[in-house]
Amino acid sequence: MDRKTVRRYRDTSFDVLLASARDRRNVPLDRFKPYLQAEFAAGNTVATEL
């Protein structure tokens, strides 16, 4: 491993590393997330109905 990579992981908090990894991923269901969250908040938790 390159020393710069090791230094970045050493100096960055674990929470920041996890957050940056989540930001880079592209999940096909992301565009439905607001709808799913609204339905779940309304009490609709049956997957087949969603």
C-alpha positions in Angstrom: 0.0 0.0 0.0 1.1 3.5 -0.7 2.1 5.5 2.4 -0.4 8.3 1.5 -3.3 5.8 1.6 -2.2 4.5 4.9 -1.8 8.0 6.3 -5.3 8.9 5.1 -6.9 5.9 6.9 -4.8 6.5 10.0 -5.8 10.2 10.2 -9.4 10.0 9.3 -12.1 9.0 11.7 -14.0 5.7 11.1 -17.4 7.5 10.8 -16.1 9.8 8.1 -14.7 6.9 6.1 -18.0 5.1 6.3 -19.9 8.1 5.3 -17.7 8.7 2.3 -18.1 5.1 1.2 -21.9 5.4 1.4 -21.8 8.5 -0.7 -20.0 6.8 -3.5 -22.3 3.9 -4.0 -25.1 4.0 -6.5 -28.1 2.0 -5.4 -30.9 1.6 -8.0 -33.6 2.1 -5.3 -32.2 5.5 -4.2 -34.7 7.3 -6.4 -37.6 5.6 -4.5 -36.2 6.4 -1.1 -38.4 9.4 -0.4 -41.6 7.5 -1.4 -40.6 4.5 0.7 -39.8 6.6 3.8 -43.1 8.4 3.5 -45.1 5.2 3.2 -43.2 3.6 6.1 -43.9 6.7 8.2 -47.5 6.4 7.3 -47.6 2.9 8.7 -47.4 0.9 5.4 -44.8 -1.7 6.2 -45.9 -4.5 3.9 -43.3 -5.0 1.2 -45.7 -6.4 -1.4 -47.9 -3.3 -1.0 -45.0 -0.9 -1.3 
